[in-house]
Amino acid sequence: MVALFGAGMPSEGQSRRVPSSRSDGKSAERPSTAKPTPTPTPESSDHDDDDDEIISVNTRLVTIPVRVLDRRNRFIGGLSKTNFTILEDNVPQELAYFSNEAQPFTVALVLDMSYSSTFKIEEIQTAAIAFIDQLRPEDQVMVISFDEAVHMLCEATNDRKRIYSAIRSTSIATGTSLYEAIDLTMNARMRSIKGRKAIVLFTDGVDTTSRSAHDLDNLRDAMELDSLIYPIRYDTFADVQTMSRGGTVVRTGLPGSPTVTLPTGNPLPDATRRRTGGTGEVSTDPSGLPPTRPPITGPSERGTTAAEYAYAEYFLDQLAVRTGGRVYFASNSGNLTSAFARIASELREFYSIGYYPQDLPKPGKMRRIKVKVDQPNVVVKARDSFVDAKK
């Protein structure tokens, strides 16, 4: 399935920092997730001899990252604004914004540091640093990690030393506040950043400790966002089952690494593990409601059931589908490094185009969009809809 991507570009927003607790007992600075208001267009006014009436028009620029490939799946570079046409609900729109593939990206690198045996901490850090090295010098990166708390380790910068230091400062802890990490990244950070941007999310997709954000919030917000999302998913289900049978699996290889005993869960049936790879084989419900959600479990069982792991795969796939990104699966350090490398390469293959909708934003309204290119035998990849942001 070829999906088209679009979302509004809001104005610069301000955020405040509030303390959040860390698993090591220290206080961590955690930004609030207040959403900025959309960018207004300049006011227009009609004047007459008797009265001055000001008519304010509140609209926003809709930006759409687009990849253009030939039939052999090779990127086609060198296109210009005149090569693109965009339709909203089958109505042609005037292009108001264009940037080519040479423009820099802002990348949010979001790392799951909750306890899991799939990768050692050194493997995660090494692969992440190798990913940074493959970005262009002008690309900016912010680094966020999460366990039970969400940690803002580095604001967006192209200072490689600061980025490396932030990555190396990550550490393994218990708890997984995945939904809160995604919420913070999308709403408190990426919405206020202009230009081309992407979220690279490394996780198994299973949340166990989020309280202030939820999965459906994430999926709905993704429909409003003008940032690509690239999940790198790894599978911890087998290790959870090993621990549930009384075994001990050590992830970090470091002295004092935690051990966890979990209750018995059912094996994950092969039939439920559909690898969609961000292609949209799982249908997208614009409302954000998945076909099925895992049942609520007690605290001792959370994050251990087959249903939760099947849903985690669906959830990450939908984040990618709804934003024009792609899911990569990593099972060892080799294909983890490869996944990061392929994402870095793909980020150099995007155009960005934008337009102003002809009618005013209506919070929650879905707009269907289609991008066309006046070149023969090409495949256009982007997202096919977006939702007007909530006020």
C-alpha positions in Angstrom: 0.0 0.0 0.0 1.3 3.5 -0.9 0.3 5.9 1.9 0.5 9.7 1.7 1.6 11.8 4.6 0.5 15.2 5.8 0.0 17.4 8.9 0.0 21.0 9.9 3.0 23.0 10.8 2.3 24.9 14.0 4.0 28.0 15.3 6.8 28.1 17.7 5.6 26.9 21.1 6.9 27.3 24.6 7.2 24.5 27.1 8.0 24.4 30.8 10.0 21.9 32.7 8.6 19.9 35.5 10.5 17.4 37.6 9.9 13.7 37.2 11.3 10.9 39.3 13.9 8.6 38.0 14.3 5.0 39.0 17.7 5.8 40.5 16.1 8.2 42.9 17.4 11.4 41.2 15.2 14.1 39.9 15.0 14.4 36.1 13.8 17.5 34.2 10.8 16.5 32.1 9.1 18.9 29.7 5.3 19.4 29.8 3.3 18.2 26.8 1.3 21.4 26.3 0.6 21.7 22.6 1.3 25.0 20.8 -1.5 26.7 18.9 -1.6 26.7 15.1 0.2 29.5 13.2 -2.3 32.2 12.2 -2.0 33.9 8.8 -1.7 37.7 8.8 -4.9 39.5 9.6 -6.9 41.0 6.7 -9.3 43.9 7.1 -12.0 45.7 5.3 -12.4 49.4 5.9 -15.2 51.8 5.1 -16.2 55.3 6.2 -18.4 54.2 9.1 -16.6 51.2 10.7 -13.4 49.3 10.8 -14.0 45.6 10.8 -11.0 43.2 11.2 -11.5 39.7 9.8 -9.0 37.2 11.2 -8.3 34.1 9.2 -6.9 31.2 11.2 -5.3 28.6 8.9 -2.0 26.6 8.8 0.5 25.3 6.4 0.1 21.6 5.7 3.5 20.0 5.0 3.9 16.6 3.4 7.2 14.6 3.3 7.3 12.7 -0.1 9.5 10.1 -1.5 9.6 9.5 -5.3 11.0 6.2 -6.5 11.5 4.5 -9.9 10.2 1.0 -10.6 13.4 -0.4 -9.3 12.8 1.3 -5.9 15.6 3.8 -6.5 15.1 7.4 -5.3 14.6 10.1 -8.0 16.4 13.2 -7.0 16.6 16.7 -8.6 12.9 17.4 -8.8 11.5 20.9 -8.4 8.3 22.4 -7.1 6.8 22.5 -10.6 7.0 18.7 -10.8 4.5 18.2 -7.9 0.7 18.5 -7.7 -1.3 18.0 -4.6 -5.1 17.4 -4.2 -7.1 17.6 -1.0 -10.4 15.7 -1.2 -9.8 15.5 -5.0 -9.5 19.3 -5.2 -6.2 20.7 -6.6 -4.3 22.9 -4.1 -1.8 25.7 -4.6 1.7 24.7 -3.5 3.0 27.2 -1.0 6.1 25.4 0.3 8.8 23.2 -1.2 12.1 21.9 0.0 14.3 19.4 -1.8 16.1 16.4 -0.6 19.2 18.4 0.3 17.5 20.3 3.2 18.5 19.1 6.7 16.4 17.1 9.1 15.7 17.4 12.8 15.7 13.8 14.2 14.4 12.7 17.6 16.2 9.6 18.7 14.0 7.9 21.3 15.5 4.9 23.1 13.7 2.3 25.2 16.0 1.7 28.2 13.6 -0.6 30.1 14.8 -4.0 31.2 15.0 -6.4 28.3 17.4 -9.1 27.3 17.5 -8.6 23.5 20.3 -6.1 23.4 23.1 -5.1 25.7 23.4 -1.5 26.6 26.7 -1.3 24.7 25.1 -2.6 21.5 22.3 -0.1 21.7 24.8 2.8 22.2 27.2 1.7 19.5 24.4 1.3 16.9 22.8 4.6 17.9 26.2 6.4 17.5 26.8 4.7 14.2 23.4 6.1 13.1 24.4 9.6 14.1 27.6 9.3 12.1 25.6 8.5 8.9 23.4 11.7 9.2 24.5 14.8 7.4 26.6 17.4 9.4 23.8 19.9 9.3 21.1 17.5 10.6 20.1 18.2 14.2 19.4 15.4 16.7 17.7 15.3 20.1 18.1 12.3 22.4 15.4 11.0 24.6 15.4 7.8 26.7 12.7 6.2 28.7 12.1 3.6 31.3 9.4 4.2 34.0 10.3 7.9 33.5 11.1 9.9 30.4 14.5 11.6 30.2 15.3 14.5 27.9 19.1 13.9 27.5 19.9 16.3 24.7 17.9 19.1 23.0 18.1 19.4 19.2 21.7 20.1 18.1 24.2 19.3 15.4 27.1 19.2 18.0 28.1 15.6 17.7 30.0 15.5 21.0 26.9 16.5 22.9 24.9 13.9 21.0 27.4 11.1 21.7 27.6 12.1 25.3 23.8 11.9 25.6 23.7 8.5 24.0 26.5 7.2 26.3 24.7 8.5 29.4 21.7 6.1 28.9 21.3 3.3 31.4 19.0 0.4 31.9 16.2 0.6 34.4 12.8 -0.9 35.1 9.4 0.2 33.8 8.3 1.2 30.3 6.5 4.5 29.8 6.4 4.2 26.0 3.2 6.1 25.5 4.4 9.0 27.6 7.7 9.1 25.7 5.9 9.3 22.4 3.5 11.9 23.7 6.4 14.1 25.0 8.4 13.7 21.8 5.5 14.5 19.4 3.7 17.3 21.4 6.3 19.0 23.6 9.2 18.8 21.1 8.5 18.0 17.4 5.4 20.2 17.0 7.3 23.4 17.7 10.2 22.5 15.3 9.9 23.8 11.8 11.3 22.1 8.7 11.8 18.5 7.9 11.8 16.1 10.9 11.6 12.5 11.9 11.3 10.4 15.1 13.4 7.2 15.3 11.9 5.0 18.0 13.8 2.0 19.4 11.5 -0.2 21.5 9.7 -3.6 21.8 6.4 -1.6 21.7 5.0 -2.9 25.0 4.1 -0.2 27.6 3.8 -1.1 31.3 4.0 2.2 33.3 2.5 5.1 31.4 -0.1 7.1 33.4 -0.5 10.5 31.7 -0.6 9.3 28.0 -2.2 6.4 26.2 -1.9 4.4 23.0 -5.0 6.0 21.3 -3.7 9.5 22.2 -0.5 8.6 20.4 -2.2 7.2 17.3 -4.6 10.2 17.0 -1.7 12.7 17.5 0.3 10.9 14.8 -2.5 11.8 12.3 -1.9 15.5 13.1 1.9 15.5 13.1 4.2 16.5 10.2 7.0 14.3 11.4 7.9 10.9 10.0 8.0 8.1 12.6 10.5 5.2 12.1 10.1 2.5 14.8 12.8 -0.1 15.2 11.1 -3.0 16.9 12.7 -5.9 18.7 10.9 -8.8 20.3 11.3 -9.6 24.0 8.4 -12.1 24.3 10.5 -15.3 24.4 12.7 -13.8 27.2 9.7 -12.7 29.2 8.5 -16.3 29.0 11.9 -17.6 30.1 11.8 -15.3 33.1 8.2 -16.4 33.8 9.3 -20.0 34.1 11.9 -19.0 36.7 14.8 -18.4 34.4 17.1 -15.4 34.5 18.0 -13.5 31.4 20.6 -10.8 31.7 20.5 -8.0 29.2 23.2 -5.5 30.0 26.1 -7.7 30.8 27.0 -5.2 33.5 27.5 -5.8 37.2 24.3 -5.4 39.2 22.0 -5.6 36.2 18.4 -6.3 37.4 16.7 -9.6 37.3 13.0 -9.9 37.0 10.6 -12.8 37.8 7.3 -12.5 35.9 4.1 -14.6 36.0 3.5 -17.3 33.4 2.1 -16.2 30.1 0.9 -18.0 27.0 3.3 -18.4 24.0 2.7 -16.0 21.2 1.0 -17.8 18.4 2.8 -17.5 15.1 -0.5 -16.7 13.4 -0.8 -13.4 15.4 2.7 -12.2 14.5 2.2 -10.4 11.2 5.2 -8.5 10.0 3.7 -5.6 8.1 6.9 -3.5 7.9 5.1 -0.2 7.7 3.4 -1.1 4.5 -0.2 -0.7 5.7 -1.2 -4.3 5.5 -3.0 -3.8 8.8 -5.9 -1.5 8.0 -5.7 2.1 9.3 -8.8 3.3 11.2 -8.5 7.2 11.1 -10.2 7.4 14.5 -7.2 5.7 16.0 -9.2 2.7 17.2 -7.5 -0.6 16.5 -9.5 -3.7 15.6 -8.7 -5.2 19.0 -6.8 -4.1 22.1 -5.3 -6.4 24.7 -7.4 -6.9 27.9 -6.4 -5.0 31.0 -4.2 -7.1 33.2 -3.0 -6.7 36.8 0.3 -5.0 37.6 2.1 -8.3 38.0 1.0 -9.5 34.5 1.4 -6.2 32.6 3.8 -6.5 29.7 3.8 -10.3 29.7 0.9 -11.6 27.6 0.7 -12.7 24.0 -2.1 -10.2 23.3 0.1 -7.3 24.5 2.9 -8.3 22.2 0.6 -8.8 19.2 -0.9 -5.4 19.9 2.6 -3.8 20.3 3.4 -4.9 16.7 0.2 -3.4 15.5 0.7 -0.2 17.4 4.2 0.5 16.1 3.2 -0.4 12.5 0.3 2.1 12.8 2.7 4.9 14.0 4.7 4.4 10.8 1.7 4.0 8.5 0.0 7.2 9.8 3.1 9.3 9.3 4.7 7.9 6.2 7.5 6.2 7.9 8.5 2.5 8.1 8.9 -0.2 10.7 12.2 -2.1 10.9 12.7 -5.3 12.9 15.9 -6.0 14.8 16.8 -9.3 16.4 20.5 -8.9 16.8 23.2 -6.2 16.9 23.9 -6.7 13.2 20.4 -6.0 11.9 20.0 -3.3 14.5 22.9 -1.4 13.0 21.5 -2.2 9.6 18.1 -0.8 10.5 19.6 2.5 11.7 21.7 2.7 8.5 18.7 2.2 6.3 16.8 4.9 8.1 19.7 7.3 7.8 19.8 6.6 4.1 16.1 7.0 3.6 16.0 10.4 5.3 18.2 11.7 2.5 15.4 10.7 0.0 12.5 13.0 1.0 11.1 16.1 -0.5 8.7 18.3 1.5 5.8 20.1 -0.1 3.1 22.2 1.6 -0.1 24.1 1.0 -2.7 26.1 2.9 -6.2 24.4 3.1 -8.9 26.5 1.4 -11.3 26.2 4.4 -10.6 26.9 8.0 -9.3 24.1 10.3 -11.9 22.0 12.0 -10.4 20.1 14.9 -10.7 16.4 14.3 -11.6 16.7 10.7 -9.9 14.2 8.3 -8.6 15.5 5.0 -7.7 13.1 2.2 -4.7 14.1 0.2 -3.0 12.8 -2.9 0.4 13.8 -4.3 1.2 13.5 -8.0 4.5 13.9 -9.9 4.7 14.7 -13.6 7.3 12.0 -14.3 6.6 8.7 -16.0 7.0 5.3 -14.3 7.4 6.6 -10.7 6.0 5.6 -7.4 5.0 8.4 -5.0 5.2 7.4 -1.3 3.7 9.6 1.5 0.6 9.5 3.6 -2.9 9.8 2.2 -4.6 11.8 5.0 -4.2 14.0 8.0 -6.4 15.2 10.8 -6.8 18.9 11.8 -5.1 19.4 15.1 -7.1 19.8 18.3 -7.2 23.4 19.6 
